[in-house]
Structure formats: structure tokens, C-alpha cells
Amino acid sequence: MYENYLPLLGGMAGRTPLALNGVPEGLGVVTVPVRRQGETRVPRDTRRRTRTSQADVHTTARTSLFAPPNGMSTRDLAWVLDRPKRRWSTVVRKFGSRAEYVTDELIRAGGVVLRCEVDEDRMKLGQPREWRLSSAWLEQAPDVLAELRPRREPDVVRAELVSLLAGLTQPRLVAEREALLRVPSGTGFVVPDGTATTAKSWPTYEAAIRAACAWSRMKYVPGAAALAGHAWGDTHIEWSEARILVFSQLVGEDFALAVDRSDVEVRLRGPLVWRHGSAIADASRADPWIGLPKDGMRLLGDIDSSATGVLVLENAETFEAVSAIPEITKSWLCVWGKGKAVVNTAGLIDHLDVGKVAAWMDLDAAGLEIFTMLADRIGTPLRPVAMTLDLLATSPARNRANRELQAKAEQADRLLAAKIEPKLTGELAEVARHIKETGRAVEQQVLHERVLPQLLDLLESL
């Protein structure tokens, strides 16, 4: 069963709509993002004008989720999904004179995004260069390919899963074993009725069951790659968001707690020195900051820090702006860990054992979620900075590319804020209620002018 949705390109950061000639009806064109200073941005020339030497063509209509174009054969669909991107010359060799038609249909289906050259003199869409799977299709490609290329008997595979589940006493896994036993013999690869998971495809369901069984028998918290090796026989298999979700539902724990993800880089600026053998990293002298492995710092070498407090920041641009204020970095250790990944710094923060830990996150539902996740993981009370109802209500709100995306984003923020509100107290609870009622979102970057001049005073008042 497919549900209608508006396919996204994999994040709208760095993308702005372009008005070009020669664009087929029902399709849109946006800029190709560039990476600068760790962030995705709209490409601009030295005069700050939007560069349009190349562009991405995508669908602007709602379409059925993961449904291929009508008439596309199973073999052709498997070829499309088998690579995250294809050069245009490869597409032409595959489909010949049908290449443009097939590509247009795949774009309309939300399956691919076509990168093209642009004739800037005539502002006209030019020759195709390559196509890339959309984020939605890329996410589901491994599981869809597994369905398109069946190699096993369904009854045999279900018997294997029932055997793996035998002896496990967790209620959710017991229930899944019973659901599998009720499936009639001769049934194909389908998620069983009565499952407690939200799995939509058999490959996702099977992978999550195998991982949950392996995890439940381990005496330690495994790494993501190690668990993949035990469950699926290959440490290089990626954990898709769908597999993560269903696995978490089966084991009853958040994936970040159940599995130790790979070490992440933490950016630091402030009074901290890390020594490991002949390597010495001084975060107080680094310009503009220093990046170090989060777990490597905590498990290897020695850490010396005279910081009176730790300030955790959500956005890279804000981290750089705060790191440039010597009055703050003299006594506060500023930390950035890439959005939600900053939660992984909890062990490091506890290891430092400082007196105060503060956090400045975006004034949106996701920012509140990161705040609560970090607060749950550290042993010191986490204090919000510049996360007030006044700033949320009176600062420029985030606006999406079009009304439909804006409405969808606001609805998602309302639902998430409603979920998080019971976990918050004081003014943060009021902020959550306001987001729940309005869907309003304010990002840190637009608050710099108002917050940075008084940030030191705010920190000292904690």
C-alpha cells in the first residue's frame, strides 16, 4: 500500500527555486548546494548572486510513496535502485531513445533527481549530467531490491526467525514469534498480521528481527557495525532509518542507547588540553576551534580542563560565532557535535565534571528534543540559554520553500512539541506549548544580533 507524499530532495538546505526555460510541466528546478565551513549553502558568486551553472530537476507534485512509474519492468526498476547515482551516458546506454522519457517518469514518481547544466545566457535548462536517487528511494533501496530479487523460500526463512526468537523472554519478541507462527504455510514474504512494529516491508522486518535477537543475547552494548555483523553477516551494511525504527520498537529502547554508534568528531573551543602520547590538543589556543574524537578523548590519554562550565551549541555557525568571543572561551568550554549528534558528548561532559552545563539550541521542536535527550544523559543539571518564549515569539520564524512544505513542517513541529512538553519544566514548557499551538520555529542564526552581546551575562547568571 502506498501513501501520497511530496518527495523531498534530501534536505532543502542550500536549495532555492530557479525560474528556467525548457523545464517540463510538473517539474521544478532548484540550485545545487555547496559545502562551506561545514554547512550546506546556496551557491553564490563573489557579488553574492545565486550561481546557476547547474541545477537539479525534481517533481513538484504529490506522488505515491516508492511507487515506480506505470509500465516499468521489475528488471529495470532493480537497475535504477542498484546505484545511488548514474551518469547520463550510462542512462542513455541502458534505455537508448527512451532515456529522456524514462527519466521524466522517474522524476515525476519521486524516484530520481536529475542534475543538468544551465545555459545562463538564456536561463535555459541544458544537457543532463547525471541522476541521483531521491532521499526517499535511496533510503528504501536495499529493502526494495531484496523484494525484487527473492532467492529464498518464505516458509524456510520464517522458520529461521521463529528459531532465533525461541528462548527470548522479552514480551515484544515473544509476541513477534507468535505472530510468525500464525502465518499460513505457502504465504510469501509479508510482515505478519499482529506485529507490534510499524514495518511496511519484509526485508526491513526480517533485518530488525535478526538484529533484535542478536542484541538480546549480547552481554554488552555493541557497536552498530558489530551488531550488523552478528545479525546480518556484514559489518558494512548501513542501518537505514526504517531498520533503526523497527529494531528500536522490538527491543524497547532508543537506538542511541541500545547501540554504540561510531565515534563522532566534537568541535571544542575553550580551556581544555588533551594529551595522548606526543599528541597535544589545546582547545584554548586553537583557531578557530579544534575537532577531536568524542570517545577517543574520553578513553585515551589525559584531559586537563579549568572550565567553569560547558556550553553546548546546536549549530556550527553559532558555535563559530561564540568561539570568537574570548571573554566566554576563557572560562567556558564551547562544544558542538553536529545537531542531534551532540547528544553523544554526554560521556565527555560527565568526564569533565564541571560545575555548570548549559545548552543553546534552536527554538523549535527538534531543538527541544535535543535538549531533553542530552539532559537525560548527563549527570549535571542542563540549563537552557537564550531559549525563551519572548525570543521565539518576536524573532523571524523559519520559512520553507513553499506553502505546502511550510504547513508540513509546522504540523511536524506541533506533534513533536506535544510529545516533548511533558518532559519540560518552567519556561521551556511554555516554549513547547507555544510551538504545539503555532508550529513556529526560530533558528539560532537569526538570534545572533540579539543574543551574542549578552551571552556572557546570561552564562554568568546561571
C-alpha positions as CSV (number, residue, x, y, z in Angstrom):
1,M,0.0,0.0,0.0
2,Y,1.4,3.4,-1.0
3,E,0.5,6.7,0.6
4,N,0.7,10.1,-1.1
5,Y,3.5,12.4,-0.2
6,L,5.6,15.2,-1.6
7,P,9.1,13.8,-2.2
8,L,12.0,15.7,-0.7
9,L,15.4,16.0,-2.2
10,G,17.3,15.1,1.0
11,G,17.1,18.4,2.8
12,M,16.3,21.8,1.4
13,A,19.4,23.5,2.8
14,G,21.3,25.2,0.0
15,R,18.5,24.9,-2.4
16,T,16.4,27.8,-3.8
17,P,13.9,27.6,-6.7
18,L,15.1,28.7,-10.1
19,A,13.0,30.0,-13.0
20,L,14.4,28.4,-16.1
21,N,13.1,27.9,-19.6
22,G,12.7,24.3,-21.0
23,V,11.5,22.7,-17.8
24,P,8.8,20.0,-18.4
25,E,5.4,20.6,-16.9
26,G,5.0,19.4,-13.4
27,L,8.7,19.5,-12.6
28,G,10.7,22.1,-10.7
29,V,14.3,23.3,-10.7
30,V,16.5,24.2,-7.7
31,T,20.1,25.2,-7.1
32,V,22.8,22.6,-6.4
33,P,24.1,23.1,-2.8
34,V,27.7,23.7,-1.9
35,R,29.5,22.9,1.3
36,R,31.3,25.7,3.1
37,Q,32.7,25.7,6.6
38,G,30.9,22.5,7.4
39,E,27.5,23.8,6.3
40,T,25.3,23.4,3.2
41,R,24.6,26.7,1.4
42,V,23.1,28.2,-1.7
43,P,25.9,28.7,-4.3
44,R,26.8,32.3,-4.8
45,D,29.4,34.3,-6.8
46,T,31.7,37.0,-5.4
47,R,28.9,39.5,-5.7
48,R,26.6,37.3,-3.7
49,R,24.4,36.5,-6.7
50,T,23.0,33.0,-7.0
51,R,25.1,30.8,-9.3
52,T,23.1,28.9,-11.9
53,S,25.7,26.9,-13.8
54,Q,23.9,23.7,-12.9
55,A,20.6,22.8,-11.4
56,D,18.6,19.8,-10.0
57,V,15.3,18.9,-11.6
58,H,12.7,17.3,-9.2
59,T,9.0,16.7,-9.0
60,T,6.7,19.3,-7.6
61,A,3.6,17.1,-7.4
62,R,2.5,14.7,-4.7
63,T,3.1,11.1,-5.7
64,S,2.7,7.6,-4.3
65,L,5.4,6.6,-1.8
66,F,8.1,4.4,-3.5
67,A,5.7,3.5,-6.4
68,P,7.6,3.0,-9.7
69,P,6.3,4.5,-12.9
70,N,3.5,2.6,-14.7
71,G,4.9,0.0,-17.0
72,M,8.4,-0.1,-15.6
73,S,9.6,-3.7,-15.5
74,T,10.9,-5.3,-12.4
75,R,14.3,-5.7,-14.0
76,D,14.5,-2.0,-15.0
77,L,13.4,-0.9,-11.5
78,A,16.1,-3.1,-9.9
79,W,18.7,-1.4,-12.3
80,V,17.5,2.0,-11.2
81,L,17.8,1.2,-7.5
82,D,21.1,-0.6,-7.7
83,R,23.2,2.6,-7.7
84,P,22.7,5.8,-5.8
85,K,23.7,7.8,-8.9
86,R,24.1,7.2,-12.6
87,R,26.0,9.2,-15.3
88,W,23.7,10.4,-18.1
89,S,25.8,8.5,-20.6
90,T,25.1,5.3,-18.6
91,V,21.4,6.0,-18.6
92,V,21.4,6.5,-22.4
93,R,23.2,3.3,-22.9
94,K,20.6,1.5,-20.8
95,F,17.4,3.0,-22.2
96,G,18.5,4.4,-25.6
97,S,16.0,6.6,-27.2
98,R,13.7,6.2,-24.2
99,A,16.2,7.7,-21.8
100,E,14.6,11.1,-21.5
101,Y,11.0,9.7,-21.2
102,V,12.0,7.2,-18.6
103,T,13.9,9.8,-16.6
104,D,11.0,12.2,-16.7
105,E,8.7,9.5,-15.4
106,L,11.1,8.6,-12.6
107,I,11.4,12.2,-11.6
108,R,7.6,12.5,-11.5
109,A,7.4,9.4,-9.4
110,G,9.8,11.0,-6.9
111,G,12.5,8.4,-7.6
112,V,15.3,10.4,-9.0
113,V,16.6,13.9,-9.1
114,L,18.3,14.9,-12.5
115,R,21.3,17.2,-12.4
116,C,21.6,19.3,-15.5
117,E,23.8,22.1,-16.9
118,V,22.3,25.5,-17.3
119,D,22.6,27.9,-20.2
120,E,23.0,31.0,-18.1
121,D,22.8,33.4,-21.0
122,R,19.3,32.2,-22.0
123,M,18.4,31.0,-18.5
124,K,17.5,27.6,-20.1
125,L,17.8,24.1,-18.8
126,G,20.8,22.4,-20.6
127,Q,22.2,18.9,-21.0
128,P,21.7,16.3,-18.3
129,R,24.8,15.2,-16.4
130,E,23.7,12.5,-14.0
131,W,20.7,11.4,-11.9
132,R,20.6,10.6,-8.3
133,L,18.1,8.6,-6.3
134,S,15.9,10.8,-4.2
135,S,16.4,10.6,-0.4
136,A,13.2,8.6,-0.1
137,W,14.1,6.0,-2.7
138,L,17.8,5.8,-1.5
139,E,16.6,5.1,2.0
140,Q,14.4,2.2,0.9
141,A,16.6,0.9,-2.0
142,P,18.2,-2.1,-0.1
143,D,14.9,-3.4,1.1
144,V,13.1,-2.9,-2.2
145,L,15.9,-4.7,-4.0
146,A,15.7,-7.6,-1.6
147,E,12.0,-7.9,-2.5
148,L,12.7,-7.7,-6.3
149,R,15.4,-10.3,-6.1
150,P,14.0,-13.1,-3.9
151,R,16.3,-16.1,-3.5
152,R,14.8,-18.0,-0.6
153,E,11.7,-19.9,0.4
154,P,9.5,-17.8,2.6
155,D,8.5,-20.7,4.9
156,V,12.1,-21.6,5.4
157,V,13.0,-18.0,6.3
158,R,10.1,-17.7,8.7
159,A,11.2,-20.9,10.4
160,E,14.7,-19.5,10.9
161,L,13.2,-16.4,12.6
162,V,11.0,-18.5,14.8
163,S,14.0,-20.5,15.8
164,L,16.1,-17.3,16.6
165,L,13.2,-16.0,18.7
166,A,12.9,-19.2,20.7
167,G,14.1,-18.8,24.3
168,L,13.9,-15.0,24.4
169,T,11.6,-13.7,27.1
170,Q,11.1,-10.1,26.2
171,P,7.3,-9.6,25.7
172,R,7.7,-7.9,22.3
173,L,9.9,-10.6,20.9
174,V,7.6,-13.3,22.3
175,A,4.7,-11.6,20.6
176,E,6.5,-11.5,17.2
177,R,7.3,-15.2,17.5
178,E,3.6,-16.0,18.0
179,A,2.7,-13.7,15.1
180,L,5.1,-15.5,12.8
181,L,3.8,-18.9,13.9
182,R,0.3,-17.9,12.8
183,V,1.3,-17.2,9.2
184,P,-0.2,-19.9,6.9
185,S,2.3,-22.1,5.1
186,G,2.8,-21.0,1.5
187,T,2.5,-17.3,2.3
188,G,5.0,-15.1,0.6
189,F,7.3,-12.6,2.2
190,V,4.9,-10.4,4.1
191,V,5.0,-8.8,7.5
192,P,2.8,-10.9,9.7
193,D,-0.6,-9.7,11.0
194,G,-0.4,-8.8,14.7
195,T,3.1,-7.4,14.6
196,A,3.8,-4.8,17.2
197,T,6.1,-3.0,14.8
198,T,5.4,-0.4,12.1
199,A,7.4,-2.3,9.5
200,K,6.0,-1.9,5.9
201,S,8.3,-4.3,4.0
202,W,9.5,-7.8,4.8
203,P,13.3,-7.1,4.3
204,T,13.1,-4.3,6.9
205,Y,11.1,-6.5,9.3
206,E,13.4,-9.5,8.9
207,A,16.6,-7.4,9.3
208,A,15.2,-5.9,12.5
209,I,14.1,-9.2,13.9
210,R,17.6,-10.7,13.3
211,A,19.3,-7.7,14.9
212,A,16.9,-7.7,17.9
213,C,17.6,-11.4,18.5
214,A,21.4,-10.9,18.3
215,W,21.2,-7.8,20.5
216,S,19.1,-9.5,23.2
217,R,21.7,-12.3,23.6
218,M,24.7,-9.9,24.0
219,K,26.2,-9.1,27.4
220,Y,27.4,-5.7,26.3
221,V,26.3,-2.7,24.3
222,P,27.5,-3.5,20.8
223,G,28.6,-1.0,18.1
224,A,26.4,-0.5,15.1
225,A,28.8,-2.3,12.8
226,A,29.4,-5.2,15.2
227,L,25.7,-5.7,15.6
228,A,25.2,-5.7,11.8
229,G,28.0,-8.3,11.6
230,H,26.4,-10.6,14.1
231,A,22.8,-10.1,12.8
232,W,23.3,-9.8,9.0
233,G,26.8,-11.2,8.4
234,D,28.3,-8.0,7.1
235,T,29.6,-5.1,9.2
236,H,29.4,-2.7,6.3
237,I,25.6,-2.9,5.9
238,E,24.1,0.5,6.6
239,W,21.5,1.0,9.3
240,S,18.6,2.6,7.4
241,E,16.2,4.8,9.3
242,A,13.5,2.2,8.8
243,R,15.6,-0.6,10.3
244,I,16.6,1.6,13.2
245,L,12.9,2.4,13.9
246,V,11.7,-1.2,13.8
247,F,14.7,-2.5,15.8
248,S,14.0,0.1,18.5
249,Q,10.3,-0.9,18.6
250,L,11.3,-4.6,19.1
251,V,13.9,-4.1,21.8
252,G,12.0,-1.3,23.6
253,E,15.0,1.1,23.7
254,D,16.1,4.2,21.7
255,F,18.7,3.2,19.2
256,A,21.2,5.7,20.6
257,L,21.1,3.9,23.9
258,A,20.9,0.3,22.6
259,V,23.8,0.6,20.1
260,D,27.1,2.5,20.4
261,R,27.4,4.4,17.1
262,S,30.8,5.1,15.6
263,D,32.9,7.8,17.3
264,V,32.0,11.3,16.2
265,E,34.0,14.5,15.9
266,V,33.4,17.1,18.6
267,R,34.4,20.7,18.0
268,L,35.8,22.4,21.0
269,R,36.9,25.9,22.0
270,G,37.9,26.9,25.5
271,P,40.1,25.9,28.5
272,L,40.8,22.2,27.7
273,V,44.0,20.3,26.8
274,W,44.1,16.7,25.6
275,R,47.3,14.7,25.7
276,H,47.8,11.3,24.1
277,G,51.4,10.3,23.7
278,S,53.2,13.0,21.7
279,A,49.9,14.5,20.6
280,I,48.7,17.6,22.4
281,A,45.5,19.4,21.5
282,D,44.9,22.7,23.2
283,A,41.3,23.9,22.7
284,S,42.1,27.3,24.3
285,R,44.6,28.2,21.5
286,A,43.0,26.5,18.5
287,D,41.9,28.9,15.8
288,P,39.0,29.0,15.3
289,W,38.4,25.6,17.1
290,I,39.7,22.1,17.3
291,G,38.0,18.9,16.2
292,L,38.6,15.7,18.3
293,P,37.1,12.2,18.5
294,K,34.5,12.2,21.3
295,D,35.2,8.7,22.7
296,G,38.9,8.8,21.8
297,M,39.3,11.8,24.1
298,R,37.4,10.1,27.0
299,L,39.1,6.7,26.7
300,L,42.6,7.5,25.6
301,G,45.1,10.0,27.1
302,D,44.6,12.7,29.7
303,I,42.2,15.6,29.7
304,D,43.0,18.8,31.7
305,S,40.3,21.4,31.9
306,S,39.9,24.5,34.0
307,A,36.5,25.4,32.6
308,T,33.9,26.6,35.0
309,G,31.2,25.4,32.7
310,V,30.3,23.7,29.4
311,L,28.2,25.4,26.7
312,V,26.7,23.0,24.2
313,L,25.6,24.5,20.9
314,E,23.4,23.0,18.2
315,N,24.5,24.9,15.0
316,A,28.0,25.1,13.6
317,E,27.7,28.8,12.6
318,T,26.6,29.7,16.1
319,F,29.4,27.6,17.6
320,E,31.9,29.6,15.5
321,A,30.4,32.9,16.5
322,V,30.5,32.1,20.2
323,S,34.0,30.6,19.9
324,A,35.2,34.1,18.6
325,I,34.2,35.7,21.9
326,P,37.3,35.4,24.2
327,E,35.5,36.6,27.3
328,I,33.4,33.4,27.0
329,T,36.0,30.9,25.9
330,K,38.3,32.0,28.7
331,S,36.2,30.2,31.3
332,W,33.5,28.2,29.3
333,L,34.3,25.2,27.1
334,C,32.1,25.6,23.9
335,V,31.1,22.2,22.4
336,W,29.5,21.4,19.0
337,G,28.6,17.9,17.9
338,K,26.6,18.3,14.7
339,G,22.9,18.6,15.6
340,K,21.5,15.6,17.3
341,A,24.9,14.0,17.4
342,V,25.8,16.5,20.2
343,V,23.9,14.1,22.5
344,N,26.9,11.7,22.0
345,T,29.0,14.2,24.0
346,A,27.2,13.3,27.3
347,G,30.0,10.9,28.3
348,L,32.7,13.6,27.7
349,I,30.7,16.2,29.6
350,D,30.3,13.9,32.6
351,H,34.0,13.0,32.4
352,L,35.0,16.7,32.7
353,D,32.9,17.0,35.9
354,V,32.4,20.8,35.6
355,G,30.1,22.8,37.8
356,K,27.7,24.1,35.1
357,V,26.4,22.7,31.8
358,A,24.3,25.0,29.6
359,A,22.8,24.4,26.2
360,W,21.7,26.8,23.4
361,M,19.5,25.1,20.9
362,D,17.2,26.2,18.0
363,L,13.9,27.4,19.2
364,D,12.0,24.6,17.5
365,A,10.6,21.2,18.4
366,A,13.8,19.5,17.3
367,G,15.9,21.8,19.4
368,L,13.8,21.0,22.5
369,E,14.1,17.3,21.7
370,I,17.9,17.5,21.6
371,F,17.8,19.4,24.9
372,T,15.8,16.7,26.6
373,M,17.9,13.9,25.1
374,L,21.1,15.5,26.4
375,A,19.6,16.3,29.8
376,D,18.6,12.7,30.2
377,R,22.2,11.5,29.6
378,I,24.3,13.8,31.7
379,G,24.7,13.7,35.5
380,T,24.7,17.5,35.9
381,P,21.5,19.6,35.5
382,L,21.3,21.1,32.0
383,R,20.4,24.7,31.9
384,P,18.9,26.5,28.8
385,V,20.4,29.7,27.5
386,A,18.6,32.0,25.1
387,M,15.7,29.6,24.8
388,T,12.9,31.9,25.9
389,L,9.3,32.4,24.9
390,D,10.0,36.1,24.1
391,L,12.7,35.2,21.6
392,L,10.5,32.6,20.0
393,A,7.5,34.9,19.6
394,T,9.3,38.0,18.5
395,S,12.1,36.7,16.2
396,P,12.0,35.9,12.5
397,A,10.4,32.5,12.0
398,R,11.8,29.8,9.7
399,N,10.0,29.7,6.3
400,R,10.1,26.7,4.0
401,A,10.4,26.8,0.2
402,N,6.6,26.8,-0.4
403,R,3.3,26.7,1.5
404,E,2.9,23.0,1.3
405,L,6.4,22.3,2.8
406,Q,5.8,25.0,5.4
407,A,2.5,23.5,6.5
408,K,4.0,20.0,6.7
409,A,7.0,21.3,8.8
410,E,4.7,23.2,11.1
411,Q,2.5,20.2,11.7
412,A,5.5,18.0,12.4
413,D,6.8,20.6,14.9
414,R,3.4,20.7,16.6
415,L,3.3,16.9,17.0
416,L,6.8,16.7,18.3
417,A,6.4,19.6,20.7
418,A,3.3,18.0,22.1
419,K,5.3,14.8,22.7
420,I,8.1,16.6,24.4
421,E,6.2,19.1,26.5
422,P,5.6,16.7,29.5
423,K,9.3,16.3,29.9
424,L,10.0,20.0,30.3
425,T,9.5,22.5,33.1
426,G,9.5,26.2,33.6
427,E,9.8,28.5,30.6
428,L,10.9,25.6,28.3
429,A,7.5,24.0,28.8
430,E,5.9,27.3,27.8
431,V,8.1,27.3,24.7
432,A,6.9,23.8,23.9
433,R,3.3,24.8,24.3
434,H,3.7,27.8,22.0
435,I,5.2,25.6,19.3
436,K,2.5,23.0,19.8
437,E,-0.2,25.7,19.2
438,T,1.5,27.6,16.4
439,G,4.1,25.3,14.8
440,R,6.5,28.3,15.0
441,A,10.3,27.7,14.6
442,V,13.2,30.1,15.1
443,E,16.8,29.1,14.3
444,Q,19.8,30.2,16.3
445,Q,21.5,32.1,13.4
446,V,18.8,34.8,13.3
447,L,19.2,35.4,17.0
448,H,22.9,36.3,16.9
449,E,22.4,40.0,16.9
450,R,20.1,39.8,20.0
451,V,21.8,37.1,22.0
452,L,25.6,37.3,21.4
453,P,26.1,40.7,23.1
454,Q,24.5,39.5,26.3
455,L,25.5,35.8,26.2
456,L,28.3,36.1,28.7
457,D,26.0,37.8,31.2
458,L,23.4,35.0,30.6
459,L,26.0,32.4,31.3
460,E,27.3,34.1,34.4
461,S,23.8,34.4,35.8
462,L,23.3,30.6,35.7
